Every structure is written in structure tokens, then in C-alpha cells.
Amino acid sequence: MLSFIYRLVHEFEREHGRTPNLLFISPFHLDHLRTQLSRKYATLELRHLLGMEIIVADDIVHPHVEWHLHGRQRKAG
């Protein structure tokens, strides 16, 4: 899961010329991400580790990243 997120970030950077600041993820994928890490991170700690806000919602089928500033969004993945 972590490598998938990093791929999303790099694809977004290449396409849009900036780093995304939002990660949209389901609770299932968030739990999967936490199990891959060497210790259990709280969501706030994951936010700092990834450098993005984390939006967790049941209806997110696939993790994706966006950049958001003043109501404008660009979506990738």
C-alpha cells in the first residue's frame, strides 16, 4: 500500500508539477497501510510521515491523491 501511495504521488507530481497535499483512502486501505509499517501510527502521525492530509471515507474504492488550495482541486489516480 505504501509503494502504491508513493507511485500516486510521483505520477501526480510529474503530471501537475506539484506535490499533492490530500490522500483519500478507505478505512480498509488505511488499516492495510498501518499493518505494512513497522509500528502502528496514529492518523496524525501518518499525515506527517506522508506529508499530506488524510481523508478517510467508506465510499472510497481506490486511494487517490489531490492538491487543494482555495477550493480548486486537481485529481489523479
C-alpha positions as CSV (number, residue, x, y, z in Angstrom):
1,M,0.0,0.0,0.0
2,L,2.8,2.4,0.8
3,S,4.5,1.8,-2.5
4,F,1.1,2.4,-4.3
5,I,0.7,5.7,-2.5
6,Y,4.2,6.8,-3.4
7,R,3.5,5.9,-7.0
8,L,0.4,8.0,-6.9
9,V,2.3,10.9,-5.5
10,H,5.1,10.7,-8.2
11,E,2.6,10.4,-11.0
12,F,0.7,13.4,-9.7
13,E,4.0,15.4,-9.4
14,R,5.0,14.5,-12.9
15,E,1.6,15.4,-14.4
16,H,0.8,18.6,-12.4
17,G,4.3,19.9,-11.4
18,R,3.4,20.0,-7.7
19,T,3.2,17.6,-4.7
20,P,-0.3,16.5,-3.7
21,N,-1.5,17.5,-0.3
22,L,-4.5,15.3,0.2
23,L,-4.8,11.5,0.3
24,F,-8.2,9.9,0.0
25,I,-8.4,6.4,1.4
26,S,-10.9,3.9,2.8
27,P,-10.7,2.6,6.3
28,F,-9.8,-0.9,4.9
29,H,-6.8,0.6,2.9
30,L,-5.7,2.7,6.0
31,D,-5.7,-0.4,8.1
32,H,-3.7,-2.2,5.4
33,L,-1.2,0.6,5.3
34,R,-0.8,0.6,9.1
35,T,-0.1,-3.2,9.1
36,Q,2.7,-2.7,6.5
37,L,4.6,-0.2,8.7
38,S,6.9,-1.3,11.5
39,R,4.7,0.2,14.2
40,K,1.1,1.3,14.4
41,Y,0.9,5.0,13.5
42,A,-2.0,7.3,14.6
43,T,-3.6,9.1,11.6
44,L,-1.9,12.3,12.6
45,E,1.5,10.6,12.6
46,L,0.8,9.1,9.2
47,R,-0.2,12.6,8.0
48,H,3.3,13.9,9.0
49,L,5.0,10.8,7.6
50,L,3.3,11.1,4.2
51,G,3.3,14.9,4.1
52,M,-0.5,15.0,3.2
53,E,-3.8,15.4,4.9
54,I,-5.6,12.1,5.0
55,I,-9.3,11.9,4.2
56,V,-10.8,8.5,5.3
57,A,-14.3,7.6,4.0
58,D,-16.1,4.3,3.5
59,D,-17.1,5.1,-0.1
60,I,-13.5,5.5,-1.4
61,V,-12.9,2.5,-3.7
62,H,-9.3,3.2,-4.7
63,P,-6.9,5.5,-2.9
64,H,-6.2,8.7,-4.8
65,V,-4.4,12.0,-4.2
66,E,-5.2,15.6,-4.9
67,W,-3.9,19.1,-4.5
68,H,-6.2,21.6,-2.9
69,L,-5.9,25.3,-2.5
70,H,-8.8,27.8,-2.1
71,G,-11.4,25.5,-3.4
72,R,-9.6,24.4,-6.5
73,Q,-8.7,20.7,-6.8
74,R,-6.7,18.5,-9.2
75,K,-7.3,14.8,-9.0
76,A,-5.1,11.9,-10.1
77,G,-5.2,8.2,-9.7
